[in-house]
């Protein structure tokens, strides 16, 4: 039985048993909210996932009929002082201090608080896609589905609630339409896909454009379906409206005589990226933005032959950094994110692998080197011509990561003279004769401090010296030049 068949069966039986799918904590919480501000309607992604027997949404979206000011006052009087105004207009947020999902309850007023006589069906009419335009009246139903969202959920179809009118009412929904195609691995309705693809975004606030694009680029993007629609998005007039600086790259080959364009190579590089590991101070999202933008300046450095064909490129780093900076500023990225993304783009033309001297300089300048190397590896894997095989690229990358770790450890490990205990202090504490053990103990303390620099004070160092002595009862056994780890 396929997953889709399982989902179909789940959808058919869920409305009468929806309540029982949630944990007792969530059931009791929703019962409480129902009594305080009810009736309440569960909507959005939390309901959509619940209809598929997936009760793991981190947020639950609820619609109430009461004005939000009244709802907030009632909740605070009933013992929910943490309820706060949401970032989006006409929303309240109730954070839940728990590790298990859901972590947040979002409350909004029916129809945006406009014309109180309108009901839940009118609210659903102004949502984006049909599988999000379903409501469940807590606790016992009914399931309200005026646009056949359940059937679309069964058939894995992504459809706008009111076709072209939906994206005309809010053009940002066109980007959301593409996001849901990728996120839900669904097949779009052809007419709705055309309407979304030809939507203009010029009136949308930059922060909203960046936020929705961030959500798209934060998706896994590992399967062929999602990668196909990433390419489709940037082929459309919608994609050109979103990143007008990116579209001209289609006209330039990645390398002379290459069938792959700079545009394709940038997207393939982005899709080849792997998530950073713990301890790397960069996010996959910012890596993907850097990959997308890193060749914006390449056309400006193109060299042409007598036939008007590109026969090579000069150094385009500075051009790419300047053009990328304008994109990031236009989309209202924070200064911190701009700095990190532009720093990585600045090093995208360096040799792979770099020399030891360049590597040290990058680390000393606080360049996110691991992120740069992930980008360079993805770039090498994405480039179709003149690239080494993937095994060689992977081996080079792993060696670079090990070198980075070793250099960071050496830079972060204090020298013996930087310890807040001298060699004489160690002799007094251990009550031993001078010998090779002093060097080993200093090395042990340096590694111990590396994990937490606050440990470098006489009191804590003295305690660790005593711990070390317990494990080294005979100092005469320590050979010259030997090392121990903490």
C-alpha positions as CSV (number, residue, x, y, z in Angstrom):
1,X,0.0,0.0,0.0
2,X,1.4,3.4,-1.0
3,X,1.8,6.4,1.3
4,X,-0.9,8.2,-0.7
5,X,-3.3,5.3,-0.3
6,X,-2.6,5.4,3.5
7,X,-3.2,9.1,3.5
8,X,-6.6,8.7,1.7
9,X,-7.8,6.2,4.3
10,X,-6.6,8.5,7.0
11,X,-8.5,11.5,5.6
12,X,-11.7,9.5,5.4
13,X,-11.7,8.5,9.0
14,X,-10.2,11.5,10.6
15,X,-13.0,14.1,11.1
16,X,-14.9,12.0,13.7
17,X,-11.7,11.0,15.4
18,X,-9.6,14.1,15.0
19,X,-9.6,15.0,18.7
20,X,-8.2,11.6,19.7
21,X,-5.1,12.0,17.5
22,X,-3.8,14.8,19.7
23,X,-2.0,14.3,23.1
24,X,-4.0,14.7,26.3
25,X,-2.1,18.0,26.8
26,X,-3.2,19.5,23.5
27,X,-6.8,18.2,23.9
28,X,-7.1,19.8,27.3
29,X,-5.5,23.1,26.1
30,X,-7.9,23.3,23.1
31,X,-10.8,22.5,25.3
32,X,-9.8,25.3,27.6
33,X,-9.4,27.8,24.7
34,X,-12.8,26.7,23.4
35,X,-14.5,27.5,26.7
36,X,-12.7,30.8,27.1
37,X,-12.9,32.3,23.6
38,X,-14.9,29.7,21.6
39,X,-16.1,28.7,19.2
40,X,-12.6,28.0,17.8
41,X,-11.7,26.6,14.4
42,X,-8.5,24.7,13.6
43,X,-7.2,25.7,10.2
44,X,-4.0,25.8,8.2
45,X,-1.0,23.4,8.1
46,X,-1.7,21.9,11.6
47,X,-5.1,20.7,10.4
48,X,-3.8,19.7,7.0
49,X,-1.2,17.5,8.7
50,X,-3.6,16.2,11.2
51,X,-5.9,15.0,8.5
52,X,-3.0,12.8,7.3
53,X,-2.5,11.4,10.8
54,X,0.6,13.6,11.3
55,X,0.2,15.3,14.7
56,X,3.7,16.8,14.8
57,X,3.1,20.4,13.6
58,X,5.1,22.9,15.7
59,X,2.3,25.5,15.3
60,X,-1.5,25.2,15.5
61,X,-3.5,27.9,13.8
62,X,-6.9,28.7,15.3
63,X,-9.6,31.1,14.1
64,X,-11.9,32.8,16.6
65,X,-15.1,34.8,16.0
66,X,-14.5,37.2,18.8
67,X,-12.5,40.5,18.3
68,X,-8.9,39.9,19.2
69,X,-8.8,42.5,21.9
70,X,-11.7,40.8,23.7
71,X,-10.1,37.4,23.1
72,X,-6.8,38.6,24.6
73,X,-8.4,40.1,27.6
74,X,-10.4,36.9,28.3
75,X,-7.3,34.7,27.9
76,X,-5.3,36.9,30.3
77,X,-8.1,36.8,32.9
78,X,-8.3,33.0,32.5
79,X,-4.6,32.5,33.4
80,X,-2.8,32.9,30.1
81,X,-0.7,36.0,30.7
82,X,1.9,35.0,28.0
83,X,-0.4,35.6,25.1
84,X,1.1,38.4,23.0
85,X,0.4,40.3,19.8
86,X,1.8,38.5,16.7
87,X,4.1,40.0,14.1
88,X,1.3,39.6,11.5
89,X,-1.6,41.9,11.9
90,X,-4.7,40.5,13.5
91,X,-3.0,37.6,15.2
92,X,-2.2,36.6,18.8
93,X,0.5,34.1,19.8
94,X,0.3,31.8,22.8
95,X,3.8,30.3,23.3
96,X,3.9,26.9,25.0
97,X,6.9,26.1,27.1
98,X,7.3,22.5,26.1
99,X,9.7,20.4,24.0
100,X,7.1,18.3,22.2
101,X,5.0,19.9,19.4
102,X,3.1,22.0,19.2
103,X,5.2,24.8,20.6
104,X,3.0,27.7,19.6
105,X,-0.7,28.4,19.2
106,X,-1.6,31.2,16.7
107,X,-5.0,32.8,17.0
108,X,-6.5,35.0,14.4
109,X,-9.9,36.7,14.1
110,X,-12.3,35.4,11.5
111,X,-12.1,37.4,8.2
112,X,-9.3,39.6,9.6
113,X,-11.7,41.2,12.0
114,X,-13.6,42.8,9.2
115,X,-17.4,42.7,9.2
116,X,-18.2,40.5,12.2
117,X,-21.3,39.0,10.6
118,X,-19.1,37.1,8.2
119,X,-18.5,33.4,9.1
120,X,-15.8,30.9,8.9
121,X,-16.6,30.0,5.2
122,X,-16.0,33.6,4.2
123,X,-12.6,33.4,6.1
124,X,-11.7,30.3,4.1
125,X,-12.6,32.0,0.8
126,X,-9.7,34.4,1.4
127,X,-7.0,31.8,1.9
128,X,-4.3,30.7,-0.6
129,X,-4.7,27.0,-1.5
130,X,-7.6,24.6,-1.1
131,X,-5.8,22.2,1.2
132,X,-5.3,25.2,3.6
133,X,-9.0,26.3,3.2
134,X,-10.4,23.6,5.5
135,X,-11.6,24.3,9.1
136,X,-12.5,22.0,11.9
137,X,-14.8,23.3,14.7
138,X,-13.2,22.1,17.9
139,X,-14.0,19.8,19.7
140,X,-16.5,17.7,17.8
141,X,-16.7,19.1,14.3
142,X,-18.0,19.5,11.8
143,X,-15.2,19.6,9.2
144,X,-15.8,22.6,7.0
145,X,-14.5,22.1,3.4
146,X,-16.3,24.5,0.9
147,X,-13.5,24.2,-1.8
148,X,-13.0,20.4,-1.8
149,X,-9.6,20.7,-0.1
150,X,-9.9,17.2,1.4
151,X,-10.3,15.8,-2.1
152,X,-7.2,17.7,-3.3
153,X,-5.4,16.4,-0.3
154,X,-6.3,12.9,-1.2
155,X,-5.2,13.4,-4.8
156,X,-2.1,15.3,-3.8
157,X,-3.2,18.3,-5.9
158,X,-2.2,21.9,-5.3
159,X,-5.0,24.3,-6.3
160,X,-5.7,28.0,-5.6
161,X,-8.9,28.7,-3.7
162,X,-10.3,31.2,-6.4
163,X,-7.8,30.7,-9.2
164,X,-6.3,34.0,-10.6
165,X,-8.4,36.0,-8.2
166,X,-6.5,34.5,-5.3
167,X,-3.1,35.8,-6.4
168,X,-4.6,39.1,-7.7
169,X,-5.9,39.7,-4.1
170,X,-2.5,39.0,-2.6
171,X,0.4,38.5,-5.1
172,X,2.6,37.0,-2.4
173,X,0.4,34.0,-2.6
174,X,2.0,33.2,-6.0
175,X,5.3,32.5,-4.2
176,X,3.4,30.6,-1.6
177,X,1.8,28.5,-4.3
178,X,5.3,27.4,-5.5
179,X,6.4,26.8,-2.0
180,X,3.4,24.4,-1.3
181,X,4.1,22.6,-4.6
182,X,7.6,21.8,-3.3
183,X,6.8,21.4,0.4
184,X,3.8,19.1,-0.1
185,X,5.3,17.3,-3.2
186,X,2.0,18.0,-4.9
187,X,1.0,18.4,-8.5
188,X,-0.2,21.9,-9.4
189,X,-3.4,22.7,-11.3
190,X,-2.1,23.8,-14.7
191,X,-4.3,27.0,-14.9
192,X,-3.4,28.0,-11.3
193,X,0.3,27.4,-12.1
194,X,0.0,29.7,-15.1
195,X,-1.7,32.4,-13.0
196,X,0.9,32.2,-10.3
197,X,3.8,32.1,-12.7
198,X,2.6,35.4,-14.4
199,X,1.9,37.3,-11.2
200,X,3.9,40.5,-10.6
201,X,5.5,41.3,-7.3
202,X,6.4,45.0,-7.6
203,X,4.0,46.1,-4.9
204,X,5.1,43.6,-2.3
205,X,7.2,44.8,0.7
206,X,10.8,43.6,0.5
207,X,10.7,42.0,3.9
208,X,7.7,39.8,2.8
209,X,9.5,38.8,-0.4
210,X,12.6,37.8,1.4
211,X,10.6,36.0,4.1
212,X,8.7,33.9,1.6
213,X,11.8,33.2,-0.5
214,X,13.7,32.2,2.7
215,X,10.9,29.7,3.4
216,X,11.3,28.2,-0.1
217,X,15.1,28.0,0.2
218,X,14.8,26.4,3.7
219,X,13.0,23.4,2.3
220,X,15.1,20.2,1.9
221,X,15.1,20.4,-2.0
222,X,16.6,16.9,-2.3
223,X,14.1,15.1,-4.6
224,X,13.7,15.6,-8.3
225,X,10.2,17.0,-7.9
226,X,11.3,19.9,-5.7
227,X,14.4,20.6,-7.8
228,X,12.3,20.7,-10.9
229,X,10.0,23.3,-9.5
230,X,12.9,25.4,-8.2
231,X,14.1,25.6,-11.8
232,X,10.5,26.3,-13.0
233,X,10.1,29.1,-10.5
234,X,13.1,31.0,-11.7
235,X,12.1,30.5,-15.4
236,X,8.8,32.2,-14.9
237,X,8.0,35.9,-15.0
238,X,7.3,35.6,-11.3
239,X,10.9,34.4,-10.7
240,X,12.2,37.3,-12.9
241,X,10.2,39.7,-10.8
242,X,11.6,38.3,-7.6
243,X,15.3,38.3,-8.8
244,X,15.6,40.5,-11.9
245,X,19.4,40.4,-11.6
246,X,19.5,36.6,-11.9
247,X,17.6,36.2,-15.2
248,X,20.4,37.6,-17.5
249,X,22.7,34.8,-16.5
250,X,20.8,32.5,-18.8
251,X,22.5,34.1,-21.8
252,X,26.0,33.3,-20.7
253,X,27.7,29.9,-20.8
254,X,29.3,28.7,-17.6
255,X,32.5,28.1,-19.6
256,X,33.3,28.7,-23.3
257,X,31.6,26.1,-25.4
258,X,29.7,24.8,-22.4
259,X,26.0,23.8,-22.9
260,X,25.3,24.8,-19.2
261,X,24.5,28.4,-18.6
262,X,25.8,30.5,-15.7
263,X,22.1,30.6,-14.5
264,X,21.8,26.7,-14.5
265,X,25.2,26.4,-12.8
266,X,24.2,28.7,-10.0
267,X,21.0,26.8,-9.4
268,X,22.8,23.4,-9.6
269,X,25.4,24.7,-7.1
270,X,22.7,25.7,-4.7
271,X,21.0,22.3,-5.0
272,X,24.3,20.4,-4.5
273,X,24.9,22.1,-1.1
274,X,24.9,19.9,2.0
275,X,23.7,21.0,5.5
276,X,26.4,22.4,7.8
277,X,27.4,20.3,10.7
278,X,27.2,21.2,14.4
279,X,29.8,23.9,15.2
280,X,29.8,25.5,11.8
281,X,28.8,29.1,12.2
282,X,26.7,29.3,9.0
283,X,23.2,28.2,8.0
284,X,22.2,26.2,4.9
285,X,19.8,29.0,4.0
286,X,22.6,31.6,3.8
287,X,24.8,29.1,1.9
288,X,22.0,28.8,-0.7
289,X,21.6,32.5,-1.1
290,X,25.4,32.8,-1.6
291,X,25.3,30.0,-4.3
292,X,22.4,31.7,-6.0
293,X,24.1,35.1,-6.2
294,X,27.8,34.3,-6.5
295,X,28.0,34.7,-10.3
296,X,25.9,37.8,-10.7
297,X,29.0,39.7,-11.9
298,X,30.2,37.1,-14.3
299,X,28.7,38.8,-17.4
300,X,30.6,42.0,-16.7
301,X,33.9,40.1,-16.9
302,X,33.1,38.2,-20.1
303,X,35.6,38.2,-23.0
304,X,34.3,38.0,-26.5
305,X,35.8,36.6,-29.7
306,X,35.4,38.1,-33.2
307,X,32.1,36.2,-33.7
308,X,30.5,37.7,-30.7
309,X,30.8,34.5,-28.6
310,X,32.1,34.3,-25.0
311,X,35.6,32.8,-25.1
312,X,36.4,33.3,-21.4
313,X,35.9,35.3,-18.2
314,X,38.1,37.6,-16.1
315,X,37.9,37.9,-12.4
316,X,34.3,38.7,-11.5
317,X,34.5,38.7,-7.7
318,X,34.2,42.4,-7.1
319,X,31.4,42.7,-9.7
320,X,29.5,39.8,-8.0
321,X,29.9,41.2,-4.5
322,X,28.6,44.6,-5.6
323,X,25.6,43.3,-7.4
324,X,24.8,40.8,-4.7
325,X,25.0,43.6,-2.1
326,X,22.3,45.5,-4.0
327,X,20.1,42.4,-4.1
328,X,20.5,41.8,-0.4
329,X,19.8,45.5,0.5
330,X,16.8,45.6,-1.8
331,X,15.3,42.5,-0.1
332,X,16.0,44.0,3.4
333,X,18.4,41.4,4.7
334,X,19.9,42.2,8.1
335,X,23.4,43.6,8.1
336,X,24.7,40.5,9.7
337,X,23.3,38.2,7.0
338,X,24.5,40.5,4.3
339,X,28.0,40.5,5.7
340,X,28.2,36.7,6.0
341,X,26.7,36.0,2.5
342,X,29.0,38.6,0.8
343,X,32.1,37.3,2.6
344,X,31.5,33.9,1.2
345,X,30.9,35.2,-2.3
346,X,34.2,37.1,-2.0
347,X,36.1,33.9,-1.7
348,X,34.3,31.9,-4.4
349,X,37.1,32.4,-6.9
350,X,39.9,31.1,-4.7
351,X,41.7,27.8,-5.6
352,X,40.1,24.6,-4.3
353,X,41.9,23.5,-2.1
354,X,43.6,26.7,-0.9
355,X,47.1,27.0,0.5
356,X,47.8,26.7,4.2
357,X,48.7,30.4,4.3
358,X,45.4,31.4,2.7
359,X,43.5,29.1,5.0
360,X,45.1,30.6,8.1
361,X,44.4,34.1,6.9
362,X,40.7,33.3,6.3
363,X,40.3,31.8,9.8
364,X,42.1,34.7,11.4
365,X,39.7,37.1,9.6
366,X,36.7,35.2,10.9
367,X,35.6,34.1,7.4
368,X,33.0,31.3,7.6
369,X,35.6,29.0,6.0
370,X,33.5,25.8,6.3
371,X,30.7,27.5,4.5
372,X,33.1,28.7,1.7
373,X,34.4,25.1,1.3
374,X,30.9,23.7,1.1
375,X,30.1,26.2,-1.6
376,X,33.3,25.4,-3.5
377,X,32.6,21.6,-3.3
378,X,29.0,22.1,-4.5
379,X,30.4,24.3,-7.3
380,X,32.9,21.7,-8.4
381,X,30.2,19.0,-8.3
382,X,27.7,21.2,-10.3
383,X,30.2,22.1,-13.0
384,X,29.8,19.7,-15.9
385,X,33.1,20.2,-17.7
386,X,36.7,19.9,-16.5
387,X,35.7,18.8,-13.0
388,X,37.3,16.0,-11.1
389,X,35.2,13.0,-10.1
390,X,33.0,13.3,-7.0
391,X,35.1,10.9,-4.9
392,X,38.1,13.2,-5.4
393,X,36.1,16.3,-4.6
394,X,34.7,14.7,-1.4
395,X,38.2,13.6,-0.3
396,X,39.6,17.1,-0.9
397,X,36.7,18.6,1.1
398,X,37.1,16.2,4.0
399,X,40.9,17.0,4.2
400,X,40.1,20.7,4.2
401,X,37.6,20.3,7.0
402,X,40.2,18.4,9.1
403,X,42.8,21.1,8.4
404,X,40.3,23.8,9.5
405,X,39.6,22.0,12.7
406,X,43.3,21.5,13.5
407,X,44.2,25.2,12.8
408,X,41.2,26.4,15.0
409,X,42.4,24.1,17.8
410,X,45.9,25.5,17.6
411,X,44.7,29.1,17.5
412,X,42.3,28.5,20.4
413,X,44.7,26.6,22.6
414,X,46.5,28.9,25.0
415,X,50.3,28.8,25.3
416,X,51.9,27.7,28.6
417,X,52.8,31.3,29.4
418,X,49.1,32.3,29.0
419,X,48.0,30.0,31.9
420,X,47.1,31.7,35.1
421,X,49.4,29.3,36.9
422,X,53.2,29.3,36.4
423,X,55.5,26.3,36.3
424,X,56.5,27.2,39.9
425,X,52.8,27.2,40.9
426,X,52.4,23.7,39.4
427,X,55.4,22.4,41.3
428,X,54.0,23.7,44.6
429,X,50.5,22.3,43.9
430,X,51.8,18.8,42.8
431,X,54.7,18.8,45.4
432,X,57.0,17.1,42.9
433,X,60.4,17.6,41.4
434,X,60.8,19.5,38.1
435,X,60.5,17.2,35.2
436,X,58.7,16.3,31.9
437,X,55.4,16.1,33.8
438,X,55.2,19.9,33.9
439,X,55.0,20.1,30.1
440,X,52.4,17.4,30.0
441,X,50.3,19.0,32.7
442,X,50.5,22.4,31.0
443,X,49.3,20.8,27.7
444,X,46.5,19.1,29.5
445,X,45.4,22.4,31.1
446,X,45.6,24.2,27.8
447,X,43.2,21.7,26.2
448,X,40.9,21.8,29.2
449,X,40.7,25.7,29.0
450,X,40.1,25.5,25.2
451,X,36.6,24.0,25.9
452,X,35.8,27.0,28.2
453,X,38.1,30.0,28.4
454,X,36.5,31.0,31.7
455,X,38.3,28.1,33.3
456,X,41.6,30.0,33.1
457,X,41.6,31.3,36.7
458,X,43.9,30.1,39.5
459,X,41.1,28.5,41.6
460,X,39.6,26.3,38.8
461,X,43.1,25.5,37.4
462,X,44.2,24.4,40.9
463,X,41.2,22.0,41.1
464,X,41.9,20.5,37.7
465,X,45.6,20.1,38.7
466,X,44.4,18.0,41.7
467,X,42.2,15.9,39.4
468,X,45.2,15.3,37.0
469,X,47.4,14.2,39.9
470,X,44.8,11.6,40.9
471,X,45.2,10.0,37.4
472,X,49.0,10.3,37.5
473,X,50.1,9.0,40.9
474,X,53.7,8.4,39.7
475,X,55.3,11.4,38.0
476,X,58.4,9.4,37.3
477,X,56.5,7.3,34.7
478,X,55.9,10.3,32.4
479,X,58.3,10.3,29.5
480,X,59.8,13.5,28.0
481,X,57.7,14.8,25.2
482,X,54.6,12.7,26.0
483,X,51.1,14.2,25.7
484,X,47.8,13.6,27.4
485,X,44.3,14.7,26.5
486,X,41.8,16.2,28.9
